[in-house]
Amino acid sequence: MNFTLSDEQKLLQDSVDRFVEKEYAFDARRKILESDLGFSRDNWASFAELGWLAAPLPEDHGGLSGSAVDVAVIMEGLGRGLVLEPYVPSVVLGGGLVAAAGNDEQKARILPAVAEGTMLLAFAHVEPQARFDLFDIQCSATVDGDGFVLSGDKSVVFYGDSADTLIVAARTAGGQRDRDGIGLFIVAADAAGVSRRPYPTVDGLRGAEVHLENARVAAADVLGAPGDALAVIETVVDRAITAVCAEALGAMEVLIKMTQEHLKTREQFGVPIGAFQVLQHKVVDMFTAHELSKALTYRAAAAMSSGDATERARAASAAKTQVGRAGKFIGQSAVQLHGGMGMTDELSVGHYFKRLSMIDVQFGNADHHLSRFADIG
């Protein structure tokens, strides 16, 4: 399979790299991290102007109809800068769900605003008891007149505190772990019956616990058939998995380059420590792990356009398994080879390692996806 980027994708890659180099120096990122929102509205507006927010959204509704490979190119560049803006929660997940399951009125109402950067979406799906199982849902959606009433709790809703609109997965029928009976609902974040408890995550992102208590949803805000949403959720989450795998590629690449530079300049016994063969072998192993991760990630991105759901799922899980293991190895190795300074908050090495660690568990860790890959068969 040919993974050579097209001329348009190379230009996209260059635009992301220029932005990161100009706007996301480590000190600038620290200031954004310490802000009230945890990301920059100005940067988000720049994303819109550059067309990144519109990239994966349908052309008929303000997007550019870009592919999962285009998104991977963007995310790999954002990963190099540990960019904090909520691209995956709002565009890939939220926008992806509306694009996949919404009717024309819902798409026209929401997607242009997402592409323009004037509406932030968040996907409220994960529940405390579910771990990584997308079908494990207790949150209920009960018929009420021509609409529904939602009640339940959602955990780790990324950027749920700053989102304007939540896409909530809730159960309309069946038992807690049934695959059928799951619906998607558009809920205003400030609607009656919705409460949010925000908090920072280990890697510097923002999450929220969302509690729904008799939150009413009109019929016009139901995405697709009320009980048949799981297939759409799985497809969009696989796209999000590919996106965060690409983000991890960028983070791993930076860690390897930083480690190589450190080995060239740090001296021990009167010579650069990079002269020691055992450390050279370690860096080669880091590079090999990154390259294998890159091959599987871009293979998964290409598979997202396949009409074969099994192929998409297997490719996403293969990439997630490899990236989870490689991220852990490269992060640990970078910290170890930097010595004591690798543990300090002042050096960016530890921040990259934290993000890679969180990417491993986001949407399911390496062990979960290895089992999923085997089960899909």
Helices and strands as residue ranges (DSSP letters): H 7-23, H 26-33, H 41-49, G 59-61, H 68-80, H 87-87, I 88-95, H 96-101, H 104-116, E 121-124, E 140-144, E 147-154, E 165-171, E 182-188, E 194-200, E 206-217, G 219-221, E 222-223, H 230-265, E 267-268, E 271-272, G 273-275, H 277-303, H 309-337, G 339-343, H 348-361, H 366-376
